[in-house]
C-alpha cells in the first residue's frame, strides 16, 4: 500500500509542478482515489479562473463528485501537495473524504508566500472582534427555508 500512496502523492505533486512550469497557476495539486483507483486530479485554478475558491482540493472534490455522481465521497482519500487551508479542510470534511495525505506543510506554504495563518487566528476570535464585519439579520424570514426543508420529500440527512 505504501507504493500506492507514493504513486498518488507523486501525481498530486506533478500537478502542482505542472501548474507552475506551464504558467497556469500556483504550486498546488490534489488527487482523489477510491478503492485504490484514481478518480480525479486537479491543480489550483484560482488565478487561471479568477475563482478564489478554486484551490486544488476544492477543484478536485468538484471533479470527483461529478465523475462519481454524488456529493458524498465516503470511502475516498485525497492526496494533496500541501496541507489543506481552512476552506479546503472544510470542503474535505463536508465531502466525507476519509483520509488526507499531504506533502508540504502550512509552514512551508507560509515560507513561500501562501499564508492562511490569519484565517486560523480570525476563526478563534468572537465574530464581533474579527477584521471582517459579520452582521446577522432577518433570521426569522430565513428560517422559512429550514422549515420547508424539514418537511420536504427531497430532504437528505447531512
Secondary structure, DSSP 8 states (H G I E B T S, - for coil): -HHHHHHHHHHHHHHHHHHHHTTSS-S-EEEEEETTEEEEEEE--HHHHT-TT--HHHHHHHHHHHHHT-S--TTEEEEEEE---HHHHHHHHHHT--EEEEEE-HHHHHHTT---HHHHHHHHS-GGGSSS------HHHHHHHHHHHHT-TT----
